[in-house]
């Protein structure tokens, strides 16, 4: 008898639960949003930039990679720049280097080239949709240069 009353009480409690307890995408739009930090790795030097404004993250990363040029006497290297873009594709604040794997004597040249390539590429041509999606979000873009022999590892 006691087990029956517990089941009835549980059924009543569940049916009386507020509707807000049910999961709905419209109640929690963050499920559909981009991650806080956008991360990507691009192999550089890249081919020419894609034609037209970037409408996806892959197109944006390709656009930014197309501006990067290796400094003189650079072997295999990898460097990560962290920055944010405004809705119009311009840089928001100053980009900074958060990681570099390169010979110590080439670090400054690599960092300078990476920062100047971001300056050359911005404002990036973005569609209104992508501009709204990436505006103000931190982007951590890792540039990987395999070296002049294309077989070296950073």
C-alpha positions in Angstrom: 0.0 0.0 0.0 2.8 2.4 0.9 4.5 1.8 -2.5 1.3 2.8 -4.3 1.0 6.1 -2.5 4.7 7.0 -3.3 4.1 6.4 -7.0 0.9 8.5 -7.0 2.8 11.3 -5.1 5.7 11.1 -7.6 3.3 11.3 -10.5 1.5 14.3 -9.0 4.8 16.0 -8.3 6.1 15.5 -11.8 2.8 16.7 -13.4 2.8 19.8 -11.2 6.4 20.7 -12.3 6.6 24.2 -13.9 6.8 24.3 -17.7 10.1 26.2 -17.4 11.8 23.1 -16.2 11.4 21.6 -19.7 14.4 22.1 -22.0 13.7 24.3 -24.9 16.2 25.7 -27.4 14.3 29.0 -27.4 14.6 29.3 -23.6 18.4 28.7 -23.8 19.7 30.3 -27.0 23.3 29.8 -25.8 23.0 26.2 -27.1 23.1 27.6 -30.6 25.9 30.1 -30.1 29.6 29.9 -31.0 32.1 29.0 -28.3 33.6 31.8 -26.3 37.0 31.6 -28.0 37.2 30.7 -31.6 40.3 28.5 -32.2 41.9 27.4 -35.5 45.1 26.3 -37.0 46.2 27.4 -40.5 49.1 26.2 -42.6 51.0 29.2 -44.0 51.9 30.6 -46.5 48.4 30.1 -47.9 47.2 30.6 -51.4 45.4 33.7 -52.5 42.6 34.8 -50.3 39.1 33.6 -51.2 37.1 35.8 -53.5 34.4 37.9 -52.0 33.6 38.5 -48.3 34.1 35.7 -45.9 30.9 34.0 -44.9 32.2 31.2 -42.8 34.9 30.8 -40.1 37.0 28.6 -42.5 36.8 31.4 -45.1 37.8 34.0 -42.5 40.8 31.9 -41.4 41.9 31.4 -45.0 41.6 35.2 -45.6 43.8 35.9 -42.6 46.3 33.2 -43.5 46.7 34.6 -47.1 48.3 37.8 -45.7 51.0 36.0 -43.7 54.5 35.9 -45.1 57.6 34.1 -43.7 60.3 36.3 -42.4 63.8 35.8 -43.9 65.8 32.8 -42.7 62.8 31.3 -40.9 62.9 27.5 -40.4 59.8 25.5 -39.3 57.7 27.6 -36.9 54.4 27.9 -35.2 52.8 30.9 -33.6 49.5 31.7 -32.1 47.9 35.2 -32.2 44.9 36.1 -30.0 42.7 39.0 -31.2 39.1 40.0 -31.7 37.3 41.6 -34.6 34.6 44.1 -34.8 31.4 43.6 -36.8 33.0 45.4 -39.8 36.1 43.1 -39.8 38.5 45.6 -38.2 40.7 44.7 -35.2 39.3 45.4 -31.8 42.2 46.3 -29.5 45.7 45.1 -30.0 46.4 41.5 -31.0 48.9 39.7 -28.9 51.1 36.6 -29.3 50.3 33.9 -26.9 52.6 31.1 -28.2 55.6 30.7 -30.4 57.7 27.7 -31.3 60.7 28.9 -33.2 64.4 29.3 -32.8 64.9 32.0 -30.1 66.8 34.4 -32.4 63.8 34.4 -34.9 61.1 34.9 -32.3 60.9 38.7 -32.6 60.8 38.6 -36.4 58.1 36.0 -36.4 56.0 37.9 -33.9 56.4 41.1 -35.8 55.4 39.5 -39.1 52.4 37.8 -37.6 51.1 41.1 -36.1 51.8 43.0 -39.3 49.9 40.4 -41.3 46.9 40.9 -39.1 47.2 44.6 -39.6 47.5 44.1 -43.4 44.4 41.8 -43.6 42.1 43.9 -41.5 39.5 45.2 -41.9 38.6 41.7 -43.2 35.7 41.6 -45.7 33.0 39.8 -43.8 29.3 39.1 -44.5 26.9 40.8 -42.1 26.0 37.4 -40.6 29.6 36.3 -39.9 30.5 39.8 -38.7 27.7 39.7 -36.2 28.7 36.2 -35.1 32.4 36.9 -34.5 32.2 40.5 -33.3 34.0 40.8 -30.0 34.8 37.1 -29.6 38.4 36.2 -29.0 40.0 34.4 -31.8 43.1 32.3 -31.2 44.6 31.6 -34.7 47.7 29.4 -34.9 49.9 29.8 -37.9 52.0 26.8 -38.8 54.9 27.3 -41.2 56.6 24.0 -42.2 59.8 25.7 -43.3 61.3 26.3 -46.7 61.9 22.5 -47.1 58.2 21.9 -46.4 59.2 18.8 -44.4 60.5 20.4 -41.2 58.5 20.4 -38.0 58.1 23.4 -35.7 
